[in-house]
Amino acid sequence: MSKLNATQKEVIMNAQSKTFQYPLVSIIIPTYNCLDYLKLAIASIRKQDYPNLEVIVIDDKSNDGTSDWLNTQKKTDPWIKPYCINGDGVSQVRNYGIDRAQGDYIAFLDADDLWLPGKLHKQINFHEANPDILLSFTNYEHYDMQGISLGNCFAFWPHFSRISDKTNKEFVRIDRLPTAAIFAENVIGTSTVMVKKSALQNANGFDTNLKSASDWELWLRISKQGPIGYTSETLMDYLVREGSISRKTELRLQQMQEIIRRYGNQLRFSAPLAVIRAHARLLVGWAEHYNAEGKHSKAFFSHLKALLLSPSTRLAKATIADAFYLSGLKR
């Protein structure tokens, strides 16, 4: 092999330094008083063994030592880039991170979630092999506070479970009506998402007027720009915590109702079944909320309406269980 001249050496040195200066993937983590979980989330990124990244952690004025810990970590891991702000909701915090991201791709990870090994490599390989794909997501497992599995996401949603290829662990494309596919059932876990930064910018980021379900609304907006993809392989663990935003069901249901109104009108002719399923899903959400509050009569009628809209064995069983409860028999 011939010796390198000065120009060739400079090109190679610039290419090597670019990996550090300009990461391919920017990971955005919003956090608030979540230090013990945050340490595990960061550890799950280290286990990815993927060098071309930066981790933007936005601390929303925690008082549990998060800021001190992050400042210590960035001394040994310069790819950790902490910020401390007075945020106004998680959407505003995530948008703050997006504005500072240098990567071509953005991945999201909540501070109390974990990536499984290989997640980042598999996802970036899919995007690089399919440059027209704007967004991808993976299956994930729910866990309670005791570490007991509550099941995987895709299995919970009957329609998506039927159309997804559960035996195929590779990423696959959704080219036909991608918006309808994720409107009928919100199968996308935010901590599984990888998205082109350009697509996020074209969509103007998260809607800060939505105080819940803004992630779902953003994925719908991006899916209108082009194809998306997914894998049935479980590549993230999701912790269901008491007091987290996912437990504030009434607010989330109200915001979902607004999103369904926005997109239902757009999809009613091109994908009427998706609109029907979305309305049925909302009714099931209200039924579960009513049962939790002891309003069993309202729960029964919500389940019944959902069953009439989108019949399924699961809904039939839930409606019958409500009827038995109202009749004085055990559920």
Secondary structure, DSSP 8 states (H G I E B T S, - for coil): -----HHHHHHHHHHHHHHHHS-SEEEEEEESS-HHHHHHHHHHHHTT---SEEEEEEE-S-SSSHHHHHHHHHHH-TTEEEEE---SSHHHHHHHHHHH--SSEEEE--TTEEE-TTHHHHHHHHHHH-TT--EEEEEEEEE-TTS-EEEEHHHH-HHHHHHS-TT--S-EEE-SSHHHHHHHS----GGG-EEEHHHHHHTTSS-TT-SSSHHHHHHHHHHTTS-EEEEEEEEEEEE--TTSGGG-HHHHHHHHHHHHHHHHHHHTTT-HHHHHHHHHHHHHHHHHHHHHTT-HHHHHHHHHHHHHHS--HHHHHHHHHHHHHHTTS--
